[in-house]
Amino acid sequence: MNSIKKTEMIGNEGMVLLDTIRRLNRRNAKDRLLKIIEKTHPADIAWVFRHLTPHERRHVFSVIAQTAQVGEIISELDRTIMLELVVDLTPLYLAGVVEGMSPDDAADFLEYLPDDFASQIRKLMGREDREEVEGLLQYGPETAGGRMSPDFLVLDDELSVDEAIKWVQENSEELEMAFYLYITHGDDGQLAGVLSLRELLTHKPYRQLKNIMNTNVIAVSTETDQEEAAHIVSQYNILAIPVVDSAYKLVGIITVDDIIDVIREEVTEDFLQLAGAGKDREILLKSTLDNAVTRAPWLFASWVGGVMAVLIINIFENELQQVLALAGFIPIVMGMGGNIGTQSSTIVVRGMATGRINLNELSKVVFKEMRVGLLLGTLYGVLLGGVAFFGFADSGKLGLVVGLSVLFAMTLAATVGTFVPLVLKRLDIDAAVATGPFVTTAIDIIGVSAYFLIAKFFLNL
């Protein structure tokens, strides 16, 4: 670790850093650029790279490649930018960089690279580092095993407090986190308990760890989904969570900094899918063509919905000609239904992600949102019906038609927006993919159909 103090960017400091790096890069002032990079936190350098042109990135990265920070900075870069920069580097050079990374960051880095390229790098790594990284690569990238670090404080339960303190003093600098001490039992390394560093220091030196440890350990398995692991850490307010294999052997830990990354990634994915923009978290860094290709399939559902709505309106063409005012309220009826449907689906998807919705009480959640839709539908139905009634005095029943249509559309939309994600979650399908344009499209089709049928009935068309 570089001894020079690193500072985090706050407020406008990031823009100042960006302008400084650009200016020094234009002047080819490599020595001054090197000093700036060494004094700056890797996360802030990664932020700067998002705003540089591809040419600027390559030139600045050639300077970074000369520093001991290169591994830390690579691990902070967005995947798209990282691949753009390392593709021209030699496997031999990258093998040295990977060996200097923490094992979990090294595994993530190799996971992103093309298989052949990553394989060449692994072959050139030292045996110990290679085996450690390959041990992590056997797990899925979005599982607890794929997220964990194998460097952690682990002690045998037969040790005394005094022996444990000496061991921590000699080894903690090389390991991931010294806040929690994980205790194992026997030669098989089974997780037996946990102690905080503070608890260790408050006990008598002669006491054995097995007599003072907390045996009620919150742990996850290597196959646990990363989102579930993040939820557990958040729920129990812990700084790290141990990861065990099928035999309950302690194999790693996930620390809170990785959990924060998981939460940020999962929330970003959920909201991109809710908006119908796919699930690529780095979509802003994609080219115009790639961005369009990613979003096109999701917009197809909206296109289908629009075509269906046009066909339905054409079916009721004669009714529209008799009461032209009907056409003016179509966007409002569809819009109110679509908006409340999106609200409900967003609330439900986030509620499931944070554990605030119990899937065993599905009907309770659906009926609650249905009542919300009914209440809001009544309110806005009365308001919009009043506008229609007083604005079109020659057709007094128009207000009733518009009001009932808004009531029906909003109640149905809230119900559908709640029901679909819940059912898909019960079927073990990603709930977020069912929302956005899909739910909105369904609501638009049903809403406009109901609008014309209500109008046909009450206006005797």
ROKETOR-212913 format. One record per residue (C-alpha): residue number from 0; residue in three letters; x, y, z. Coordinates in Angstrom, 1 decimal. Example, Ala and Ser with C-alpha at 12.3 -4.5 7.8 and 13.67 -1.06 7.14 Angstrom:
- pos code c1 c2 c3
- 0 ala 12.3 -4.5 7.8
- 1 ser 13.7 -1.1 7.1
This chain:
- pos code c1 c2 c3
- 0 met 0.0 0.0 0.0
- 1 asn 1.3 3.4 -0.9
- 2 ser 2.2 5.5 2.2
- 3 ile 0.9 8.7 0.7
- 4 lys -2.5 9.6 2.1
- 5 lys -5.3 9.1 -0.3
- 6 thr -8.3 11.5 -0.3
- 7 glu -11.9 10.9 -1.4
- 8 met -13.5 13.3 -3.8
- 9 ile -16.2 15.5 -2.4
- 10 gly -18.5 17.8 -4.3
- 11 asn -16.8 19.8 -7.0
- 12 glu -13.3 18.3 -6.2
- 13 gly -14.0 15.5 -8.7
- 14 met -14.4 18.0 -11.5
- 15 val -11.2 19.8 -10.4
- 16 leu -9.4 16.5 -10.5
- 17 leu -10.8 15.7 -14.0
- 18 asp -9.7 19.0 -15.4
- 19 thr -6.2 18.7 -13.8
- 20 ile -5.7 15.2 -15.2
- 21 arg -6.9 16.3 -18.7
- 22 arg -4.6 19.3 -18.6
- 23 leu -1.5 17.4 -17.5
- 24 asn -2.3 14.7 -20.1
- 25 arg -2.5 17.2 -22.9
- 26 arg 0.9 18.7 -21.8
- 27 asn 2.3 15.1 -21.6
- 28 ala 3.5 16.0 -18.0
- 29 lys 3.9 12.4 -17.0
- 30 asp 5.8 13.0 -13.7
- 31 arg 3.2 15.4 -12.4
- 32 leu 0.4 13.2 -13.6
- 33 leu 2.0 10.3 -11.8
- 34 lys 2.1 12.3 -8.5
- 35 ile -1.6 13.2 -8.8
- 36 ile -2.5 9.5 -9.4
- 37 glu -0.5 8.3 -6.5
- 38 lys -2.2 10.8 -4.2
- 39 thr -5.7 10.0 -5.4
- 40 his -8.0 7.2 -4.2
- 41 pro -8.5 4.5 -6.9
- 42 ala -12.2 4.9 -6.8
- 43 asp -11.8 8.6 -7.7
- 44 ile -9.5 7.7 -10.6
- 45 ala -12.2 5.2 -11.8
- 46 trp -14.7 8.1 -11.7
- 47 val -12.4 10.3 -13.8
- 48 phe -12.0 7.5 -16.4
- 49 arg -15.8 7.6 -17.0
- 50 his -15.5 11.2 -18.3
- 51 leu -12.3 10.8 -20.4
- 52 thr -12.3 10.1 -24.1
- 53 pro -11.0 6.7 -25.2
- 54 his -7.8 8.2 -26.4
- 55 glu -7.3 10.1 -23.0
- 56 arg -8.0 6.9 -21.1
- 57 arg -5.4 4.9 -22.9
- 58 his -2.7 7.6 -22.5
- 59 val -3.5 8.1 -18.7
- 60 phe -3.6 4.3 -18.2
- 61 ser -0.2 4.0 -19.7
- 62 val 1.0 6.2 -16.8
- 63 ile -1.0 4.3 -14.2
- 64 ala 0.5 1.0 -15.5
- 65 gln 3.9 2.2 -14.0
- 66 thr 2.5 2.5 -10.5
- 67 ala 1.9 0.0 -7.7
- 68 gln -1.8 1.2 -7.7
- 69 val -2.6 -0.4 -11.1
- 70 gly -4.3 -3.4 -9.6
- 71 glu -6.4 -1.4 -7.2
- 72 ile -7.5 1.0 -10.0
- 73 ile -8.3 -1.8 -12.4
- 74 ser -10.6 -3.4 -9.8
- 75 glu -12.5 -0.1 -9.4
- 76 leu -13.0 0.6 -13.1
- 77 asp -16.3 -0.1 -14.8
- 78 arg -16.2 -3.4 -16.7
- 79 thr -16.6 -1.8 -20.1
- 80 ile -13.7 0.7 -19.6
- 81 met -11.6 -2.0 -18.0
- 82 leu -11.9 -4.3 -20.9
- 83 glu -11.2 -1.5 -23.3
- 84 leu -7.9 -0.8 -21.5
- 85 val -6.4 -4.2 -20.7
- 86 val -7.1 -5.9 -24.0
- 87 asp -3.8 -4.7 -25.4
- 88 leu -1.7 -5.6 -22.4
- 89 thr 0.3 -8.8 -22.3
- 90 pro -0.7 -11.8 -20.3
- 91 leu 2.7 -11.8 -18.5
- 92 tyr 2.2 -8.2 -17.3
- 93 leu -1.4 -8.8 -16.2
- 94 ala -0.3 -12.0 -14.3
- 95 gly 1.9 -9.8 -12.2
- 96 val -1.0 -7.3 -11.7
- 97 val -3.4 -10.0 -10.7
- 98 glu -1.0 -11.5 -8.1
- 99 gly -1.0 -8.1 -6.4
- 100 met -4.8 -7.9 -6.2
- 101 ser -6.9 -9.3 -3.3
- 102 pro -8.1 -12.8 -4.3
- 103 asp -11.8 -11.7 -4.7
- 104 asp -10.9 -8.7 -6.9
- 105 ala -8.5 -10.9 -8.9
- 106 ala -11.3 -13.5 -9.5
- 107 asp -13.8 -10.8 -10.5
- 108 phe -11.2 -9.4 -13.0
- 109 leu -10.5 -12.7 -14.6
- 110 glu -14.2 -13.5 -14.7
- 111 tyr -14.7 -10.4 -16.9
- 112 leu -12.0 -11.3 -19.4
- 113 pro -12.4 -13.5 -22.5
- 114 asp -11.8 -17.2 -21.4
- 115 asp -8.7 -17.7 -23.6
- 116 phe -7.1 -14.5 -22.3
- 117 ala -7.9 -15.3 -18.7
- 118 ser -6.6 -18.8 -19.1
- 119 gln -3.2 -17.5 -20.4
- 120 ile -2.9 -15.1 -17.4
- 121 arg -3.7 -17.9 -14.9
- 122 lys -1.0 -20.1 -16.4
- 123 leu 1.6 -17.4 -15.8
- 124 met 0.6 -16.8 -12.2
- 125 gly 2.4 -18.3 -9.2
- 126 arg 1.0 -21.6 -8.0
- 127 glu -0.3 -20.4 -4.7
- 128 asp -2.0 -17.3 -6.1
- 129 arg -3.4 -19.3 -9.1
- 130 glu -5.0 -22.0 -6.8
- 131 glu -6.5 -19.3 -4.5
- 132 val -8.1 -17.5 -7.5
- 133 glu -9.3 -20.7 -9.2
- 134 gly -10.9 -21.7 -6.0
- 135 leu -13.1 -18.6 -6.1
- 136 leu -13.8 -18.9 -9.9
- 137 gln -15.5 -22.3 -9.4
- 138 tyr -18.5 -20.4 -7.9
- 139 gly -21.0 -18.3 -9.8
- 140 pro -20.1 -14.6 -9.9
- 141 glu -23.4 -13.6 -8.3
- 142 thr -23.2 -16.2 -5.4
- 143 ala -21.7 -15.7 -2.0
- 144 gly -18.9 -18.0 -3.0
- 145 gly -18.1 -15.8 -6.0
- 146 arg -18.2 -12.7 -3.8
- 147 met -16.2 -13.9 -0.8
- 148 ser -12.6 -13.3 0.2
- 149 pro -10.5 -16.3 1.4
- 150 asp -8.3 -14.0 3.5
- 151 phe -9.8 -13.8 7.0
- 152 leu -9.0 -14.3 10.6
- 153 val -9.6 -17.8 11.7
- 154 leu -8.6 -19.4 15.0
- 155 asp -8.8 -22.9 16.5
- 156 asp -11.2 -23.2 19.4
- 157 glu -8.5 -24.8 21.6
- 158 leu -6.4 -21.6 21.7
- 159 ser -6.2 -19.5 24.8
- 160 val -7.0 -15.7 24.6
- 161 asp -3.3 -14.9 25.1
- 162 glu -2.3 -17.2 22.2
- 163 ala -5.1 -15.8 20.0
- 164 ile -4.0 -12.2 20.6
- 165 lys -0.4 -13.0 19.6
- 166 trp -1.7 -14.7 16.5
- 167 val -3.8 -11.7 15.5
- 168 gln -0.9 -9.4 16.1
- 169 glu 1.3 -11.4 13.8
- 170 asn -1.2 -12.1 11.0
- 171 ser -3.9 -9.5 10.9
- 172 glu -2.1 -7.1 8.5
- 173 glu -2.2 -9.7 5.7
- 174 leu -5.9 -10.5 6.1
- 175 glu -9.2 -8.9 5.1
- 176 met -10.8 -7.9 8.4
- 177 ala -9.8 -8.0 12.0
- 178 phe -13.1 -6.9 13.5
- 179 tyr -14.4 -10.5 13.7
- 180 leu -12.5 -13.6 14.7
- 181 tyr -14.0 -16.8 13.3
- 182 ile -13.4 -19.9 15.4
- 183 thr -13.2 -23.4 13.9
- 184 his -13.3 -26.8 15.5
- 185 gly -11.0 -29.8 14.6
- 186 asp -8.9 -30.5 11.6
- 187 asp -11.9 -30.2 9.2
- 188 gly -12.2 -26.5 9.8
- 189 gln -15.9 -26.5 10.6
- 190 leu -17.2 -23.1 11.7
- 191 ala -17.9 -23.3 15.5
- 192 gly -18.2 -19.7 16.7
- 193 val -17.3 -16.1 16.3
- 194 leu -15.7 -13.4 18.5
- 195 ser -15.3 -9.7 18.0
- 196 leu -11.8 -8.3 18.6
- 197 arg -13.2 -6.2 21.5
- 198 glu -14.6 -9.3 23.2
- 199 leu -11.3 -11.1 22.8
- 200 leu -9.4 -8.3 24.6
- 201 thr -11.8 -8.2 27.5
- 202 his -11.3 -11.8 28.6
- 203 lys -8.6 -13.3 30.9
- 204 pro -5.5 -14.5 29.0
- 205 tyr -5.8 -18.1 30.1
- 206 arg -9.4 -18.7 28.9
- 207 gln -9.9 -20.9 25.9
- 208 leu -11.8 -19.5 22.9
- 209 lys -14.3 -22.4 22.9
- 210 asn -15.5 -21.2 26.3
- 211 ile -16.0 -17.5 25.4
- 212 met -17.0 -17.6 21.7
- 213 asn -20.5 -16.9 20.4
- 214 thr -21.8 -20.2 18.9
- 215 asn -24.8 -18.6 17.3
- 216 val -23.1 -17.6 14.1
- 217 ile -24.9 -16.0 11.2
- 218 ala -23.5 -17.6 8.0
- 219 val -24.3 -18.2 4.4
- 220 ser -23.4 -21.1 2.0
- 221 thr -21.2 -20.7 -1.1
- 222 glu -24.3 -21.1 -3.3
- 223 thr -26.4 -18.4 -1.5
- 224 asp -27.4 -15.7 -3.9
- 225 gln -25.4 -12.5 -3.3
- 226 glu -28.6 -10.5 -2.9
- 227 glu -29.8 -12.7 -0.1
- 228 ala -26.4 -12.4 1.6
- 229 ala -26.6 -8.6 1.3
- 230 his -30.1 -8.7 2.9
- 231 ile -28.8 -10.8 5.8
- 232 val -25.9 -8.3 6.5
- 233 ser -28.3 -5.4 6.3
- 234 gln -30.9 -7.1 8.6
- 235 tyr -28.4 -8.0 11.3
- 236 asn -26.2 -4.9 11.0
- 237 ile -22.9 -6.9 10.8
- 238 leu -19.7 -5.9 9.1
- 239 ala -18.9 -9.2 7.6
- 240 ile -20.6 -12.6 7.1
- 241 pro -18.8 -16.0 7.0
- 242 val -19.3 -18.3 4.0
- 243 val -19.3 -22.1 4.5
- 244 asp -19.4 -25.0 2.1
- 245 ser -21.8 -28.0 2.2
- 246 ala -19.8 -29.6 5.1
- 247 tyr -20.0 -26.3 7.1
- 248 lys -16.3 -25.7 6.6
- 249 leu -15.4 -22.1 6.7
- 250 val -14.1 -21.1 3.3
- 251 gly -14.3 -17.3 3.2
- 252 ile -16.1 -14.1 4.3
- 253 ile -18.0 -11.3 2.6
- 254 thr -17.2 -7.9 4.0
- 255 val -19.5 -4.9 4.2
- 256 asp -17.7 -3.0 1.3
- 257 asp -18.6 -5.9 -1.0
- 258 ile -22.2 -5.9 0.3
- 259 ile -22.6 -2.2 -0.5
- 260 asp -21.5 -3.0 -4.1
- 261 val -24.0 -5.9 -4.3
- 262 ile -26.8 -3.7 -3.0
- 263 arg -25.9 -0.9 -5.5
- 264 glu -25.7 -3.3 -8.4
- 265 glu -29.0 -5.1 -7.6
- 266 val -30.9 -1.8 -7.1
- 267 thr -29.5 -0.5 -10.4
- 268 glu -30.5 -3.7 -12.2
- 269 asp -34.0 -3.6 -10.7
- 270 phe -34.7 0.0 -11.7
- 271 leu -33.3 -0.5 -15.2
- 272 gln -35.6 -3.4 -15.7
- 273 leu -38.5 -1.6 -14.2
- 274 ala -37.9 1.2 -16.7
- 275 gly -37.7 -1.3 -19.5
- 276 ala -34.0 -0.6 -20.2
- 277 gly -32.6 -4.1 -19.8
- 278 lys -30.3 -5.0 -16.9
- 279 asp -26.9 -3.8 -18.1
- 280 arg -25.6 -1.6 -15.2
- 281 glu -23.1 0.1 -17.5
- 282 ile -25.6 1.0 -20.3
- 283 leu -24.5 4.7 -20.1
- 284 leu -21.0 3.6 -21.1
- 285 lys -22.1 1.7 -24.2
- 286 ser -22.0 3.0 -27.7
- 287 thr -25.1 4.5 -29.3
- 288 leu -25.7 1.3 -31.3
- 289 asp -25.2 -1.0 -28.3
- 290 asn -27.4 1.2 -26.2
- 291 ala -30.2 1.0 -28.7
- 292 val -29.8 -2.7 -29.2
- 293 thr -30.1 -3.3 -25.5
- 294 arg -33.3 -1.2 -25.1
- 295 ala -35.0 -2.2 -28.4
- 296 pro -36.5 -5.6 -27.2
- 297 trp -38.0 -4.0 -24.1
- 298 leu -39.6 -1.3 -26.1
- 299 phe -41.1 -3.9 -28.4
- 300 ala -43.7 -4.6 -25.8
- 301 ser -44.8 -1.0 -25.7
- 302 trp -44.9 -1.0 -29.5
- 303 val -47.2 -4.1 -29.5
- 304 gly -49.4 -2.4 -26.8
- 305 gly -49.7 0.7 -28.9
- 306 val -50.6 -1.2 -32.0
- 307 met -53.3 -3.2 -30.0
- 308 ala -54.7 0.1 -28.7
- 309 val -54.9 1.5 -32.2
- 310 leu -56.8 -1.6 -33.4
- 311 ile -59.2 -1.4 -30.4
- 312 ile -59.9 2.3 -31.1
- 313 asn -60.5 1.5 -34.8
- 314 ile -63.1 -1.1 -33.7
- 315 phe -65.0 1.6 -31.9
- 316 glu -64.6 4.1 -34.8
- 317 asn -68.4 4.6 -35.2
- 318 glu -68.8 5.3 -31.5
- 319 leu -66.0 7.9 -31.6
- 320 gln -67.7 9.6 -34.6
- 321 gln -70.9 9.9 -32.6
- 322 val -69.2 11.4 -29.5
- 323 leu -66.0 13.0 -30.6
- 324 ala -65.3 14.1 -27.0
- 325 leu -64.5 10.5 -26.2
- 326 ala -61.2 10.8 -28.0
- 327 gly -59.9 13.6 -25.9
- 328 phe -60.0 11.5 -22.7
- 329 ile -58.3 8.4 -24.0
- 330 pro -54.7 9.5 -23.1
- 331 ile -55.8 10.5 -19.6
- 332 val -57.5 7.2 -18.9
- 333 met -54.6 5.2 -20.2
- 334 gly -52.0 7.4 -18.5
- 335 met -53.6 7.3 -15.1
- 336 gly -53.8 3.5 -15.2
- 337 gly -50.3 3.1 -16.5
- 338 asn -48.9 5.4 -13.8
- 339 ile -50.5 3.7 -10.8
- 340 gly -49.6 0.3 -12.3
- 341 thr -46.0 1.3 -12.4
- 342 gln -46.1 2.6 -8.9
- 343 ser -47.6 -0.6 -7.6
- 344 ser -45.1 -2.9 -9.4
- 345 thr -42.2 -0.7 -8.3
- 346 ile -43.3 -0.9 -4.6
- 347 val -43.8 -4.6 -4.8
- 348 val -40.5 -5.4 -6.6
- 349 arg -38.5 -3.3 -4.0
- 350 gly -40.5 -4.8 -1.2
- 351 met -39.6 -8.3 -2.2
- 352 ala -35.9 -7.3 -2.7
- 353 thr -35.7 -5.8 0.8
- 354 gly -37.7 -8.6 2.5
- 355 arg -40.6 -6.4 3.5
- 356 ile -43.2 -8.5 1.5
- 357 asn -44.1 -12.0 2.7
- 358 leu -44.8 -14.2 -0.3
- 359 asn -47.0 -16.4 1.9
- 360 glu -49.5 -13.5 2.2
- 361 leu -49.8 -12.9 -1.5
- 362 ser -53.5 -12.2 -1.4
- 363 lys -53.1 -9.7 1.4
- 364 val -50.6 -7.6 -0.6
- 365 val -52.8 -7.8 -3.8
- 366 phe -56.0 -6.7 -2.0
- 367 lys -54.2 -3.9 -0.2
- 368 glu -53.0 -2.4 -3.5
- 369 met -56.4 -3.0 -5.0
- 370 arg -58.0 -0.9 -2.3
- 371 val -55.4 1.8 -2.9
- 372 gly -56.3 1.7 -6.6
- 373 leu -60.0 1.8 -5.7
- 374 leu -59.5 4.8 -3.4
- 375 leu -57.3 6.8 -5.8
- 376 gly -59.5 5.7 -8.8
- 377 thr -62.6 7.1 -7.0
- 378 leu -60.8 10.4 -6.3
- 379 tyr -59.5 11.0 -9.8
- 380 gly -62.6 9.5 -11.4
- 381 val -64.8 12.1 -9.6
- 382 leu -62.3 14.9 -10.6
- 383 leu -62.0 13.9 -14.2
- 384 gly -65.7 13.1 -14.5
- 385 gly -66.5 16.6 -13.2
- 386 val -64.3 18.1 -15.9
- 387 ala -66.0 16.0 -18.6
- 388 phe -69.5 16.8 -17.2
- 389 phe -69.0 20.6 -17.0
- 390 gly -66.8 20.9 -20.1
- 391 phe -69.2 19.0 -22.4
- 392 ala -72.7 20.1 -21.3
- 393 asp -74.3 18.6 -24.4
- 394 ser -73.4 15.1 -23.3
- 395 gly -74.2 14.8 -19.6
- 396 lys -73.4 11.1 -19.4
- 397 leu -69.9 11.6 -20.6
- 398 gly -68.8 12.6 -17.1
- 399 leu -70.1 9.3 -15.8
- 400 val -68.4 7.3 -18.5
- 401 val -65.0 9.1 -17.9
- 402 gly -65.3 8.8 -14.2
- 403 leu -66.1 5.1 -14.2
- 404 ser -63.4 4.4 -16.8
- 405 val -60.7 6.1 -14.6
- 406 leu -62.0 4.2 -11.5
- 407 phe -61.9 0.9 -13.4
- 408 ala -58.5 1.5 -15.1
- 409 met -56.7 2.6 -11.9
- 410 thr -58.2 -0.2 -9.7
- 411 leu -57.3 -2.8 -12.3
- 412 ala -53.8 -1.4 -12.9
- 413 ala -52.9 -1.4 -9.2
- 414 thr -54.1 -5.0 -9.0
- 415 val -52.2 -6.2 -12.1
- 416 gly -49.1 -4.2 -11.2
- 417 thr -49.0 -6.0 -7.8
- 418 phe -50.2 -9.4 -8.9
- 419 val -47.8 -10.1 -11.8
- 420 pro -44.5 -9.6 -10.0
- 421 leu -45.7 -11.6 -7.0
- 422 val -46.8 -14.5 -9.1
- 423 leu -43.5 -14.5 -11.1
- 424 lys -41.5 -14.4 -7.9
- 425 arg -43.5 -17.4 -6.6
- 426 leu -42.6 -19.2 -9.8
- 427 asp -38.9 -18.3 -9.2
- 428 ile -38.7 -15.9 -12.1
- 429 asp -37.1 -12.5 -11.8
- 430 ala -39.9 -10.2 -10.9
- 431 ala -38.4 -7.0 -12.3
- 432 val -38.5 -8.2 -15.9
- 433 ala -42.3 -8.4 -15.7
- 434 thr -42.8 -4.8 -14.9
- 435 gly -42.1 -1.6 -16.8
- 436 pro -43.4 -1.8 -20.4
- 437 phe -45.0 -5.3 -20.0
- 438 val -47.3 -4.3 -17.2
- 439 thr -48.0 -0.9 -18.6
- 440 thr -48.8 -2.3 -22.0
- 441 ala -51.3 -4.8 -20.5
- 442 ile -52.9 -2.1 -18.5
- 443 asp -53.2 0.2 -21.6
- 444 ile -55.0 -2.5 -23.7
- 445 ile -57.4 -3.4 -20.9
- 446 gly -58.0 0.2 -19.9
- 447 val -58.9 1.5 -23.4
- 448 ser -61.1 -1.6 -24.0
- 449 ala -63.0 -0.9 -20.8
- 450 tyr -63.3 2.8 -21.6
- 451 phe -65.1 2.1 -24.9
- 452 leu -67.3 -0.7 -23.5
- 453 ile -68.4 1.6 -20.7
- 454 ala -69.1 4.4 -23.2
- 455 lys -71.0 2.1 -25.5
- 456 phe -73.2 1.0 -22.6
- 457 phe -74.0 4.3 -21.0
- 458 leu -74.1 6.4 -24.1
- 459 asn -76.2 3.9 -26.1
- 460 leu -73.8 3.9 -29.0
